[in-house]
Amino acid sequence: MSTLNKLKLYGFGVVGQGFQEYLAQNENPKRLHTIIVKDAGKSRKKVDSIIETTNPYTIRDREVFAIIELISSVQDAYGLVFENLEIGKNVISANKKLIAENLDLFIRTERSSGSTFLYEGAVCGSIPIIRILNDLFAYEELRRVKGIFNGSSNYILSKLFQDDLSYEEALNQAQELGFAEADPTSDVGGYDSLYKLIIATVHAFGVIIRPEQVLNVGIDAITKEDVEFAKQYGLKIKLIARASRENGALSLSVLPTLLDASSELFNIENEYNGVVVEGESIGTHFYKGKGAGSHPTGAVVYADLKALDAGYRYSYHKLDQAGDVFIDDEEVTVLFSAETPFSINKLEVEFSNLIPLDAVGKRHLAKIKLSELRNNKHDIQNKGISVLAVDTDVIAKQLIQSYRTTEILA
Ligand SMILES: NC(=O)c1ccc[n+]([C@@H]2O[C@H](COP(=O)([O-])OP(=O)(O)OC[C@H]3O[C@@H](n4cnc5c(N)ncnc54)[C@H](OP(=O)(O)O)[C@@H]3O)[C@@H](O)[C@H]2O)c1
């Protein structure tokens, strides 16, 4: 084995261990020279690598070919990724928050130093969506990329619909089974999906957007009543991340969404992820796979390593073209609901259309700009009102029609 081929792995948790096992099955395990962890006192499985807790973050060792960054801390990972790219070392990471917040800098750094930065494991676990978007669709006029990008919230939503659990019960179960973190905010608040959407958008549309510019609503305000309501119409609620392009204008959102059985994403359950890609020439593509976990993510991180070995780097073809403009004044149809009747006018948001969906004022269907929703997100949440996007006009018409029929019958 070439001595210039050594690897350093930072982080030996869920993904780090999956990566190490995958590597050991496929090549000399000693290539993974050093594994750096945080807690010296933790008992660990025996491996062929040296396990250290103190290691400089900037790796000037000429024999080290790549740094594999799989640590849990975004703050520590920043220096690790940035400083090594800056001195010309190759880096692989799966840290979506870090990447979504700093991709602009990382791309400039890798380009000026000649290093390579790969991160397939950061978006949708085992679905190779970054390489599909970057390589296969580099020249395709894409119209839309949307999907279920977070396995933890999808697991919780599946339990709400299949087992009639409350949100809290489903969250507890997901945590016990290791599908949700002890602090679930990033997953259930829609942030994790948002970071992945930002990264996918760079490759799909060539635009780098700051996470804080995009509306993200999570699943944490969904009630049993919302679930019952959806079921009544044969609908499901899924947390959908979506980037759409029309006339050169790009619009992004993460919203819990009412879907019907005609959607490719309707039957994605539990910890699975699904991605729909629509383009002018390619039509509609649909990908499904495990969205997280030790081996599904470890396998994709290993695929990044083999790509690095073969001299691969992302072309960022669309980023180098005159890019699209990001807007968030796209109008969407949403359902506002609360367990008790509420005055929709107290929300102080502008609607272009507002239709009550019951006689008591618990549910209203509205057409509203994404920017209006984003600016008033906290006010809406503080008033205990849940927001569900409505996937298609067909669903909106179905809901309106059904209420009108009930009214007439009453
Ligand atoms: N879990 C998934 O399914 C999944 C999927 C896709 C992407 N990711 C991303 O992959 C990364 C790793 O996630 P994970 O689930 O494997 O995390 P994890 O199980 O919590 O493991 C984190 C590892 O990082 C180590 N660590 C933390 N701070 C460190 C530091 N400053 N220096 C060196 N090591 C440090 C920890 O050391 P100790 O062992 O000593 O505590 C631990 O080994 C995260 O960015 C995550 O967002 C995870």
The ligand as a Gaussian input file, in Angstrom:
#p B3LYP/6-31G(d) Opt

LIG

0 1
 N      -26.378000       9.472000      11.947000
 C      -26.702000       9.496000      10.673000
 O      -27.447000       8.640000      10.200000
 C      -26.174000      10.578000       9.763000
 C      -26.568000      10.579000       8.413000
 C      -26.035000      11.536000       7.553000
 C      -25.128000      12.465000       8.035000
 N      -24.782000      12.447000       9.361000
 C      -23.787000      13.432000       9.816000
 O      -22.575000      12.727000      10.098000
 C      -21.878000      13.347000      11.175000
 C      -21.647000      12.327000      12.293000
 O      -22.898000      11.894000      12.775000
 P      -23.022000      10.635000      13.762000
 O      -24.471000      10.310000      13.807000
 O      -22.061000       9.584000      13.381000
 O      -22.594000      11.297000      15.145000
 P      -22.301000      10.547000      16.539000
 O      -22.782000       9.153000      16.501000
 O      -22.805000      11.463000      17.605000
 O      -20.701000      10.491000      16.621000
 C      -19.964000      11.657000      16.647000
 C      -18.484000      11.328000      16.790000
 O      -17.771000      12.549000      16.752000
 C      -16.773000      12.533000      17.753000
 N      -16.423000      13.926000      18.057000
 C      -17.217000      14.939000      18.480000
 N      -16.508000      16.089000      18.588000
 C      -15.244000      15.779000      18.212000
 C      -14.046000      16.500000      18.096000
 N      -14.009000      17.793000      18.386000
 N      -12.927000      15.865000      17.649000
 C      -12.945000      14.557000      17.340000
 N      -14.053000      13.808000      17.429000
 C      -15.194000      14.418000      17.852000
 C      -17.408000      11.770000      18.883000
 O      -16.385000      11.312000      19.745000
 P      -16.696000      10.331000      20.996000
 O      -16.939000       8.973000      20.372000
 O      -15.462000      10.388000      21.799000
 O      -17.925000      10.887000      21.664000
 C      -18.110000      10.635000      18.106000
 O      -17.206000       9.583000      17.851000
 C      -22.740000      14.545000      11.600000
 O      -22.310000      15.682000      10.908000
 C      -24.131000      14.162000      11.100000
 O      -24.935000      15.303000      10.823000
 C      -25.277000      11.531000      10.229000

